[in-house]
Amino acid sequence: MATAGTKGAGGAKGAGGTAGEKGGRPAGSAPAGGRGKGSGSRLARYAVVGGVLLAVLAGCGGATAGILASEGYLPGDSMREVWSTPAGSRAREYGNGSWLSGDTVVRSHAESVTGHDARSGRERWTFTPPGRARVCAVSTAAEDGIALVVLGTYDPIADPTADPAATDPAPTGSDSAGTGTGTAPTGSGAGCSTVTALSLADGRALWRSARVPEDTALQAEHDVVAVGGGLAVVRDEDGAWTYARPGDPGVLRADRALRALDLRTGAPKWSARLPAGCVPYGVAAGRSQVLALVVCDDDISLTALDPANGGVRWTTPLDERQKVMPMQHDPVLVSADPPVVAVQSLDDSGRPTFLSFGDDGRPQGRIASGPANGTLRSPVDEPALTRIAHGRLYTVAEIDYDDVVSAFDLRSGQRLWRAELDDREDVIGLRVADGRVTALVDVYGSQGEDGLVVLDADNGDERDLRTFPDSVGGSAGEVKALHGFEDRLIAVRWGDGYFPPLTAYEER
């Protein structure tokens, strides 16, 4: 599969196991900015495995071992499906998210949020928005077992696929902090107008707060709410704000449109006073700071806020060499700690550029598509292929129609290592944990050779390689997230109505 190093017969354990001794490659790390050592083909690797078993079985098991390996059934060298959830309705473009909290894996979509036992897949709870309400946005992260979901009611004209038989929403009651509206939004459409804090342990709504939406339509929105440092941060909007040019400030005070609440109780904490003439565009939260993308005179800047009181710590342009405009570049906050922003079409490639900043707001690494790095993937369109960990960006790029997994230093933007995959192998999900990068891989035209490759997070050397007896990639639905629980990998798909939204795999 990957080429950063070939594992011998005494290789590492599975994705959640303990690394063993590595064989089949020279000792030492891959050079900075270089690529790992090349490996033999999958067939050669299976020949090694089959040869070992042939010796163990005194000449009678080699052929069987080769067949088992090639079909993903070889004990100690393969993965198996443990459980999967039933396929549901086709997912909409809004409301999709997932979290792992303790031993509960949670998936959200427009119609509901559901928690499952990570060991068995059994459904533990379901949160269903009332009446016409839909989940239209979620926080990308959860903290202390709490995530944010944003609810709104649909407009039949703007969303003709919504259920026309749905009734008006029932009252939701007053929220615990007294900051909500008391009832769910009514009318033909009310946009993303209610923020709900959801307990991921049991699906209870802890509190609700009203939110000012851009308009009445339900649509995919990013960086609307964020969780971090014990805070729930909410970005209000105003349809009168014109992001494409400075002008009408609208009816909502832009300098008070970014606010924080206590994550557990919903009690108001502060309202940020953004620079005059600026409107909020996106928000992210970490344990040490809150980040906001703000539009000032048609140029987007990055602002850091003090989580204690919302005071502005620093503001810096996203790119000192050119304007970064909302409609053209569509920036997205990838991380708050450390600050990382992905900007679309910042150069001629038309692909994302990742911009990293120091804790003081100074620009640091700049990681862009090009001949050296390949074509980088969008963290919005393919969120399972971008991970920030250990001061690095781990991501997937395409070079000459082949996928590569790369690690970049966020401070310098330098590529630290690159691991190439074999032809016809596509990476469909990444997980970084315990010093490993686990890549879920889809093989074109194969039912028995999908699987995963485990790379050393420090140098890209291959630590393990496993196969699946069934397809886990494109033919089984697009993977949008990859969670790790004990010795299992849990793949999350937004769903097209045919394939399971959640599937758990473990080593055989």
Backbone hydrogen bonds, N-H to C=O, Kabsch-Sander energy under -0.5 kcal/mol:
donor,donor_aa,acceptor,acceptor_aa,energy
3,T,420,E,-1.6
11,G,8,G,-1.0
12,A,463,R,-1.6
13,K,18,T,-1.1
17,G,14,G,-1.7
34,G,31,P,-2.2
34,G,416,L,-0.7
36,G,418,R,-1.9
37,K,4,A,-1.4
45,R,41,S,-2.0
46,Y,42,R,-2.7
47,A,43,L,-1.9
48,V,44,A,-1.8
49,V,45,R,-2.3
50,G,46,Y,-3.4
51,G,47,A,-2.4
52,V,48,V,-2.3
53,L,49,V,-2.3
54,L,50,G,-2.3
55,A,51,G,-2.1
56,V,52,V,-2.2
57,L,53,L,-2.8
58,A,55,A,-1.2
59,G,54,L,-3.3
60,C,57,L,-1.2
65,A,61,G,-2.9
66,G,62,G,-2.4
67,I,63,A,-2.1
68,L,64,T,-2.9
69,A,65,A,-2.8
70,S,66,G,-2.3
71,E,67,I,-1.6
72,G,69,A,-1.1
73,Y,68,L,-3.1
74,L,68,L,-0.9
77,D,74,L,-2.1
79,M,467,T,-3.1
80,R,506,E,-2.8
82,V,504,A,-3.2
83,W,504,A,-1.1
85,T,502,L,-2.3
91,A,495,G,-1.6
95,G,136,C,-1.0
97,G,108,S,-1.4
99,W,106,V,-2.0
101,S,99,W,-0.5
101,S,104,T,-3.0
104,T,101,S,-2.0
105,V,116,H,-2.5
106,V,99,W,-3.2
107,R,114,T,-2.3
108,S,97,G,-2.9
109,H,112,S,-2.6
113,V,127,F,-2.3
114,T,107,R,-2.6
115,G,125,W,-2.2
116,H,105,V,-2.6
117,D,122,R,-2.9
118,A,103,D,-3.0
121,G,117,D,-2.9
124,R,115,G,-3.0
125,W,115,G,-1.3
127,F,113,V,-3.4
128,T,126,T,-0.6
133,A,130,P,-2.4
134,R,152,G,-3.1
135,V,110,A,-2.7
136,C,134,R,-0.6
136,C,150,V,-3.0
137,A,150,V,-1.2
139,S,148,L,-2.3
143,E,146,I,-2.3
146,I,143,E,-1.5
147,A,198,L,-2.0
149,V,196,T,-2.6
150,V,137,A,-3.4
151,L,149,V,-0.5
151,L,194,T,-3.5
152,G,134,R,-2.0
153,T,191,G,-0.6
154,Y,132,R,-0.9
159,D,155,D,-3.3
162,A,159,D,-1.8
166,A,163,D,-1.3
173,G,182,G,-1.2
178,G,175,D,-1.1
190,A,153,T,-1.6
191,G,153,T,-0.9
191,G,216,T,-1.5
193,S,151,L,-0.8
193,S,191,G,-1.5
194,T,151,L,-2.1
195,V,209,S,-3.2
196,T,149,V,-3.0
197,A,207,W,-2.2
198,L,147,A,-3.1
198,L,196,T,-0.6
199,S,204,R,-2.9
200,L,145,G,-2.9
200,L,198,L,-0.5
203,G,199,S,-2.3
206,L,197,A,-2.9
206,L,204,R,-0.7
207,W,197,A,-0.7
209,S,195,V,-2.2
210,A,179,T,-1.3
211,R,193,S,-2.6
219,Q,217,A,-0.6
221,E,136,C,-0.6
226,A,233,V,-2.0
228,G,231,L,-1.8
231,L,228,G,-1.7
232,A,261,L,-2.7
233,V,226,A,-2.7
233,V,231,L,-0.5
234,V,259,R,-2.9
235,R,224,V,-2.2
236,D,234,V,-0.6
236,D,257,A,-2.9
237,E,212,V,-2.4
239,G,214,E,-0.6
241,W,238,D,-1.8
242,T,248,D,-0.5
243,Y,241,W,-0.8
245,R,242,T,-0.8
254,A,252,L,-0.5
256,R,253,R,-1.5
257,A,254,A,-1.3
259,R,234,V,-2.2
260,A,270,W,-2.7
261,L,232,A,-2.4
262,D,267,A,-2.8
263,L,230,G,-2.3
266,G,262,D,-2.5
269,K,260,A,-2.8
270,W,260,A,-1.3
272,A,258,L,-2.9
274,L,255,D,-0.8
274,L,272,A,-1.0
278,C,275,P,-1.7
279,V,295,V,-1.9
281,Y,293,L,-3.7
282,G,293,L,-1.4
283,V,223,D,-0.9
284,A,291,L,-2.3
286,G,289,Q,-2.5
290,V,305,L,-2.0
291,L,284,A,-2.7
292,A,303,T,-2.6
293,L,282,G,-2.3
294,V,292,A,-0.6
294,V,301,S,-2.3
295,V,279,V,-3.0
296,C,294,V,-0.6
296,C,299,D,-3.1
297,D,277,G,-0.7
299,D,296,C,-1.2
300,I,324,V,-2.2
301,S,294,V,-2.8
302,L,316,T,-3.3
303,T,292,A,-2.8
303,T,301,S,-0.5
304,A,314,W,-2.6
305,L,290,V,-3.4
306,D,311,G,-2.9
309,N,306,D,-0.5
310,G,306,D,-3.1
313,R,304,A,-3.2
314,W,304,A,-1.0
316,T,302,L,-2.5
318,L,300,I,-1.4
322,Q,319,D,-0.6
325,M,323,K,-0.6
329,H,325,M,-2.9
330,D,325,M,-0.7
330,D,326,P,-1.5
332,V,342,A,-2.5
334,V,332,V,-0.6
334,V,340,V,-2.3
335,S,340,V,-1.7
340,V,335,S,-2.1
341,V,355,L,-2.5
342,A,332,V,-2.9
343,V,341,V,-0.5
343,V,353,T,-2.8
344,Q,329,H,-2.6
345,S,351,R,-0.5
346,L,343,V,-0.6
346,L,351,R,-0.6
350,G,347,D,-0.9
353,T,343,V,-2.3
354,F,367,I,-3.0
355,L,341,V,-3.2
355,L,353,T,-0.5
356,S,365,G,-2.6
357,F,339,P,-2.1
358,G,362,R,-2.7
361,G,358,G,-2.0
364,Q,356,S,-3.3
365,G,410,L,-1.9
367,I,354,F,-2.8
368,A,366,R,-0.6
370,G,374,G,-1.6
374,G,370,G,-2.9
375,T,398,E,-2.4
376,L,374,G,-0.8
377,R,396,V,-1.0
382,E,378,S,-2.4
385,L,382,E,-1.9
386,T,383,P,-1.0
387,R,394,Y,-2.6
389,A,387,R,-0.5
389,A,392,R,-2.0
392,R,389,A,-1.7
393,L,408,F,-2.2
394,Y,387,R,-3.2
394,Y,392,R,-0.6
395,T,393,L,-0.5
395,T,406,S,-2.2
396,V,385,L,-0.9
397,A,404,V,-2.3
398,E,375,T,-1.5
399,I,402,D,-3.2
402,D,399,I,-1.7
403,D,425,E,-0.7
404,V,397,A,-2.5
405,V,419,A,-2.6
406,S,395,T,-2.7
406,S,404,V,-0.5
407,A,417,W,-2.0
408,F,393,L,-2.3
409,D,414,Q,-2.8
410,L,391,G,-2.1
410,L,408,F,-0.5
413,G,409,D,-2.6
416,L,407,A,-3.2
417,W,407,A,-1.2
418,R,34,G,-0.8
419,A,405,V,-3.0
420,E,418,R,-0.5
421,L,403,D,-1.6
422,D,1,M,-1.2
425,E,422,D,-1.4
426,D,424,R,-0.6
426,D,442,D,-3.2
428,I,440,L,-3.1
429,G,440,L,-1.0
430,L,384,A,-2.4
431,R,438,T,-1.7
433,A,431,R,-0.5
433,A,436,R,-2.0
436,R,433,A,-1.8
437,V,455,L,-2.7
438,T,431,R,-3.2
438,T,436,R,-0.6
439,A,437,V,-0.6
439,A,453,V,-2.8
440,L,429,G,-2.6
440,L,438,T,-0.5
441,V,451,G,-3.5
442,D,426,D,-3.3
444,Y,424,R,-2.6
444,Y,442,D,-0.5
446,S,443,V,-1.4
451,G,441,V,-2.0
452,L,466,R,-2.2
453,V,439,A,-2.0
454,V,464,D,-2.7
455,L,437,V,-2.9
455,L,453,V,-0.5
456,D,461,D,-3.2
457,A,435,G,-2.5
460,G,456,D,-2.8
463,R,454,V,-4.1
464,D,454,V,-1.5
466,R,452,L,-2.7
467,T,77,D,-1.0
468,F,450,D,-3.5
476,A,473,G,-2.1
477,G,474,G,-1.2
480,K,492,V,-3.7
481,A,492,V,-1.3
483,H,490,I,-2.6
485,F,488,R,-2.3
488,R,485,F,-2.5
489,L,505,Y,-2.3
490,I,483,H,-3.1
491,A,489,L,-0.6
491,A,503,T,-2.8
492,V,481,A,-2.6
493,R,501,P,-3.1
494,W,478,E,-0.6
503,T,491,A,-1.8
504,A,83,W,-2.9
505,Y,489,L,-2.9
506,E,80,R,-2.2
507,E,487,D,-0.7
508,R,78,S,-2.9
